[in-house]
């Protein structure tokens, strides 16, 4: 999490990512932020894999990867619910890395802040200090990727609430994108493009 790497650069780089989190199975800064101003009034989904305590840690972690500033971050986008749903379905094989990582995170917090065991109980600056210390671990990598995927996936997968991620990068939200889809399938147009009896 280099300080010189801006949020906009980080988000732009995320657009090139690809992995199981993005191919979800269709069947299935040092100052505290006033999150009260960003509370969502809709009912929260039920958790399937994470306990409420684990969910609070995941949410705190994700909120440092994509923090809230003048625009909504991972917390407001409901990334924790995307991650929980993924661990219950399309990314079930990643449960061990998350569960072991969350268990070790408690010790990592205690190593950095005496008397503390919860990332969610620290200030943003303390959280960043803890996360920098584990930045090269598989758990950090898995959390970073799942956070990005949850921020920019379809809302039907649990994250990107109110299309917060799409709005952040200027992605249009529409039921369908019309022109020129379907045009190529019309026989006259296929013939015009391909010639002959296409």
VOPAGU-2260 file (C-alpha; in pm, 1 decimal, decimal comma):
REM VOPAGU-2260
SITE   aa  ch    i         X         Y         Z
SITE  UNK   A    0       0,0       0,0       0,0
SITE  UNK   A    1     255,0     260,9    -108,1
SITE  UNK   A    2     153,9     614,3     -19,6
SITE  UNK   A    3     241,6     732,2    -371,6
SITE  UNK   A    4     -12,4     495,2    -527,1
SITE  UNK   A    5    -329,7     699,5    -546,5
SITE  UNK   A    6    -679,0     560,8    -505,3
SITE  UNK   A    7    -762,8     644,8    -867,9
SITE  UNK   A    8    -450,8     463,5    -994,8
SITE  UNK   A    9    -534,9     167,3    -774,1
SITE  UNK   A   10    -890,9     147,4    -905,3
SITE  UNK   A   11    -775,5     185,2   -1265,8
SITE  UNK   A   12    -524,9     -98,7   -1221,9
SITE  UNK   A   13    -796,9    -319,9   -1079,8
SITE  UNK   A   14    -979,3    -314,8   -1411,2
SITE  UNK   A   15    -728,3    -558,8   -1561,5
SITE  UNK   A   16    -771,7    -827,6   -1296,7
SITE  UNK   A   17    -921,4   -1166,7   -1367,2
SITE  UNK   A   18    -981,0   -1469,2   -1140,5
SITE  UNK   A   19   -1243,4   -1695,5    -991,5
SITE  UNK   A   20   -1392,8   -1407,5    -791,1
SITE  UNK   A   21   -1471,0   -1224,2   -1113,7
SITE  UNK   A   22   -1607,2   -1536,4   -1281,1
SITE  UNK   A   23   -1866,1   -1605,7   -1014,8
SITE  UNK   A   24   -2095,7   -1897,7   -1090,1
SITE  UNK   A   25   -2428,2   -1756,9   -1203,6
SITE  UNK   A   26   -2609,1   -2043,3   -1035,6
SITE  UNK   A   27   -2537,7   -1976,5    -708,1
SITE  UNK   A   28    -514,5     804,3     547,8
SITE  UNK   A   29    -491,3     848,8     927,2
SITE  UNK   A   30    -819,9    1019,9    1006,6
SITE  UNK   A   31   -1128,9     838,9    1118,8
SITE  UNK   A   32   -1410,1     848,0     864,1
SITE  UNK   A   33   -1763,7     929,1     976,0
SITE  UNK   A   34   -1930,5     610,0     850,9
SITE  UNK   A   35   -2260,8     711,2    1008,1
SITE  UNK   A   36   -2305,7     950,6     718,0
SITE  UNK   A   37   -2282,2     657,0     477,5
SITE  UNK   A   38   -2508,2     404,2     649,0
SITE  UNK   A   39   -2734,4     212,1     412,8
SITE  UNK   A   40   -3092,6     174,9     526,1
SITE  UNK   A   41   -3170,0    -143,8     334,0
SITE  UNK   A   42   -3167,1    -478,0     514,4
SITE  UNK   A   43   -2829,9    -651,9     521,9
SITE  UNK   A   44   -2799,1   -1003,2     377,4
SITE  UNK   A   45   -2754,7   -1291,0     618,9
SITE  UNK   A   46   -2401,7   -1426,2     658,5
SITE  UNK   A   47   -2339,5   -1780,7     536,5
SITE  UNK   A   48   -1977,3   -1852,9     631,2
SITE  UNK   A   49   -1838,1   -1564,1     832,5
SITE  UNK   A   50   -1937,4   -1507,3    1193,1
SITE  UNK   A   51   -2041,8   -1150,8    1280,2
SITE  UNK   A   52   -1700,6   -1101,4    1444,4
SITE  UNK   A   53   -1516,4   -1230,1    1136,9
SITE  UNK   A   54   -1736,6   -1016,5     912,8
SITE  UNK   A   55   -1639,7    -706,7    1114,4
SITE  UNK   A   56   -1271,0    -788,4    1060,4
SITE  UNK   A   57   -1320,2    -852,5     688,5
SITE  UNK   A   58   -1513,1    -527,3     653,8
SITE  UNK   A   59   -1241,7    -331,2     837,2
SITE  UNK   A   60    -974,1    -491,2     617,6
SITE  UNK   A   61   -1164,3    -424,5     292,5
SITE  UNK   A   62   -1232,9     -69,0     404,4
SITE  UNK   A   63    -860,8       3,7     417,3
SITE  UNK   A   64    -810,0    -139,6      67,2
SITE  UNK   A   65   -1087,8      78,8     -77,3
SITE  UNK   A   66   -1152,8     338,5     193,2
SITE  UNK   A   67   -1438,2     580,7     214,7
SITE  UNK   A   68   -1351,8     934,9     116,7
SITE  UNK   A   69   -1557,3    1172,6     -96,2
SITE  UNK   A   70   -1705,8     861,9    -256,8
SITE  UNK   A   71   -1832,0     535,4    -103,9
SITE  UNK   A   72   -1575,0     267,5     -32,2
SITE  UNK   A   73   -1581,3    -107,0      28,0
SITE  UNK   A   74   -1791,9     -70,9     343,2
SITE  UNK   A   75   -2074,1     113,4     168,5
SITE  UNK   A   76   -2054,7    -120,4    -132,0
SITE  UNK   A   77   -2120,1    -421,9      94,7
SITE  UNK   A   78   -1801,7    -600,4     -11,4
SITE  UNK   A   79   -1811,7    -817,4     302,8
SITE  UNK   A   80   -2134,8    -978,7     178,3
SITE  UNK   A   81   -1979,6   -1053,3    -159,7
SITE  UNK   A   82   -1684,1   -1219,0      13,1
SITE  UNK   A   83   -1909,7   -1419,6     243,9
SITE  UNK   A   84   -2122,4   -1538,7     -47,3
SITE  UNK   A   85   -1812,6   -1627,9    -246,0
SITE  UNK   A   86   -1672,3   -1835,1      39,7
SITE  UNK   A   87   -2001,7   -2022,3      55,9
SITE  UNK   A   88   -2020,9   -2090,5    -320,0
SITE  UNK   A   89   -1782,3   -2017,9    -608,6
SITE  UNK   A   90   -1472,9   -1963,1    -388,9
SITE  UNK   A   91   -1546,8   -2230,6    -130,0
SITE  UNK   A   92   -1198,6   -2375,7    -183,5
SITE  UNK   A   93   -1053,2   -2049,8     -48,7
SITE  UNK   A   94   -1219,5   -2086,1     292,0
SITE  UNK   A   95    -902,2   -2220,7     458,4
SITE  UNK   A   96    -689,0   -1924,5     349,8
SITE  UNK   A   97    -950,1   -1680,5     483,3
SITE  UNK   A   98   -1019,3   -1864,5     809,7
SITE  UNK   A   99    -650,6   -1916,6     887,1
SITE  UNK   A  100    -575,4   -1559,6     782,5
SITE  UNK   A  101    -844,1   -1416,6    1008,3
SITE  UNK   A  102    -717,2   -1621,8    1301,4
SITE  UNK   A  103    -360,1   -1503,4    1246,2
SITE  UNK   A  104    -479,3   -1144,8    1195,1
SITE  UNK   A  105    -567,9   -1132,5    1563,4
SITE  UNK   A  106    -205,4   -1210,8    1653,7
SITE  UNK   A  107     -79,3    -963,7    1392,6
SITE  UNK   A  108    -291,1    -690,1    1550,5
SITE  UNK   A  109    -159,6    -778,6    1898,3
SITE  UNK   A  110     199,3    -765,3    1770,3
SITE  UNK   A  111     149,0    -409,9    1649,5
SITE  UNK   A  112     -85,8    -267,7    1914,5
SITE  UNK   A  113     -41,7    -398,0    2268,5
SITE  UNK   A  114    -363,3    -518,6    2427,2
SITE  UNK   A  115    -559,9    -524,5    2100,6
SITE  UNK   A  116    -670,2    -827,1    1899,5
SITE  UNK   A  117    -925,8    -680,6    1657,5
SITE  UNK   A  118    -840,3    -490,0    1342,6
SITE  UNK   A  119   -1186,6    -334,4    1353,2
SITE  UNK   A  120   -1105,4    -182,2    1693,9
SITE  UNK   A  121    -804,6      14,9    1568,6
SITE  UNK   A  122    -775,9     360,7    1419,5
SITE  UNK   A  123    -731,0     377,8    1039,7
SITE  UNK   A  124    -360,4     460,1    1084,1
SITE  UNK   A  125    -312,1     158,5    1313,0
SITE  UNK   A  126    -504,7     -61,9    1070,1
SITE  UNK   A  127    -277,5      48,1     786,2
SITE  UNK   A  128      28,5     -30,1     997,3
SITE  UNK   A  129     -96,6    -382,6    1064,4
SITE  UNK   A  130    -190,0    -441,8     700,9
SITE  UNK   A  131     149,0    -320,2     575,7
SITE  UNK   A  132     311,6    -579,6     800,1
SITE  UNK   A  133     121,2    -864,6     629,2
SITE  UNK   A  134     112,8    -720,7     277,0
SITE  UNK   A  135     319,0   -1004,7     127,8
SITE  UNK   A  136     105,5   -1287,5     270,6
SITE  UNK   A  137    -136,4   -1504,3      69,5
SITE  UNK   A  138    -420,3   -1388,3     296,7
SITE  UNK   A  139    -356,2   -1022,7     215,6
SITE  UNK   A  140    -349,5   -1105,5    -155,6
SITE  UNK   A  141    -673,2   -1301,2    -134,5
SITE  UNK   A  142    -843,9   -1024,4      62,5
SITE  UNK   A  143    -723,7    -753,7    -173,6
SITE  UNK   A  144    -847,5    -942,6    -478,0
SITE  UNK   A  145   -1182,1   -1036,1    -321,8
SITE  UNK   A  146   -1232,0    -673,4    -217,4
SITE  UNK   A  147   -1173,3    -548,2    -570,9
SITE  UNK   A  148   -1398,6    -814,4    -717,3
SITE  UNK   A  149   -1672,8    -733,9    -466,8
SITE  UNK   A  150   -1645,7    -364,0    -536,5
SITE  UNK   A  151   -1687,4    -401,5    -911,5
SITE  UNK   A  152   -1895,3    -718,2    -960,1
SITE  UNK   A  153   -2263,0    -726,1   -1042,9
SITE  UNK   A  154   -2464,7    -630,2    -733,1
SITE  UNK   A  155   -2653,3    -959,9    -760,4
SITE  UNK   A  156   -2338,8   -1130,0    -624,4
SITE  UNK   A  157   -2361,4    -939,8    -296,5
SITE  UNK   A  158   -2125,1    -644,1    -340,3
SITE  UNK   A  159   -2122,0    -323,5    -543,7
SITE  UNK   A  160   -2432,2    -207,3    -355,4
SITE  UNK   A  161   -2616,4      67,6    -542,6
SITE  UNK   A  162   -2350,2      27,6    -814,3
SITE  UNK   A  163   -2105,0     218,0    -593,0
SITE  UNK   A  164   -1803,6      61,5    -763,8
SITE  UNK   A  165   -1930,2     121,4   -1113,5
SITE  UNK   A  166   -2008,5     484,3   -1033,2
SITE  UNK   A  167   -1654,9     522,0    -899,4
SITE  UNK   A  168   -1504,2     430,2   -1237,5
SITE  UNK   A  169   -1777,9     580,4   -1454,3
SITE  UNK   A  170   -1927,9     249,7   -1568,9
SITE  UNK   A  171   -2281,1     285,8   -1700,1
SITE  UNK   A  172   -2549,7      68,3   -1543,3
SITE  UNK   A  173   -2815,4     -57,7   -1784,0
SITE  UNK   A  174   -3044,4    -358,9   -1821,5
SITE  UNK   A  175   -2900,5    -415,7   -2167,1
SITE  UNK   A  176   -2660,8    -250,4   -2403,8
SITE  UNK   A  177   -2841,2    -223,6   -2735,4
SITE  UNK   A  178   -2652,9    -105,1   -3037,7
SITE  UNK   A  179   -2536,8    -296,8   -3224,4
SITE  UNK   A  180   -2619,4    -622,6   -3038,6
SITE  UNK   A  181   -2856,9    -835,6   -3244,4
SITE  UNK   A  182   -2791,2    -638,6   -3561,5
SITE  UNK   A  183   -2526,3    -886,1   -3674,1
SITE  UNK   A  184   -2767,4   -1179,2   -3645,0
SITE  UNK   A  185   -3020,5   -1048,0   -3896,0
SITE  UNK   A  186   -2979,4   -1245,8   -4223,4
SITE  UNK   A  187   -2958,8    -939,1   -4448,6
SITE  UNK   A  188   -2690,5    -782,5   -4230,6
SITE  UNK   A  189   -2491,4   -1105,9   -4206,3
SITE  UNK   A  190   -2492,5   -1128,4   -4585,1
SITE  UNK   A  191   -2383,9    -767,5   -4615,2
SITE  UNK   A  192   -2095,3    -827,5   -4374,9
SITE  UNK   A  193   -1987,9   -1177,6   -4478,3
SITE  UNK   A  194   -2116,2   -1198,8   -4836,0
SITE  UNK   A  195   -2275,8   -1493,9   -5010,1
SITE  UNK   A  196   -2525,6   -1711,0   -4823,2
SITE  UNK   A  197   -2398,2   -1624,8   -4476,9
